């Protein structure tokens, strides 16, 4: 599981460090899944729970023009700014996935 001795809690000064946040989120995700059926969206839950029996992974994708239209509905920004925001969000998600502690062997 997780090395709770290394886990910083919300009251700690270093709590917001990316690796600590992921470890804390992963701990909560595992606890929720162990308590019973649940639906988790995002937070790399599929990677955290990949060894869990019965885990179902669903990937939802939409064409770029649809994403832009929907994002424009909720963002009162010019189209070029929304396009930039979508690109930044997609890039951030790729970076997060590529730096999951599990890939470095530290999430066991």
Secondary structure, 3 states (H helix, E strand, C coil): CCCHHHCCCCCCCCCCCHHHHHHHHHHHHHHHHHHCCCCCCCCCHHHHCCCCCCCCCCCCCCCHHHHHHHHHHHCCCCHHHHHHHHHHHHHHHHHHHHCCHHHHCCCC
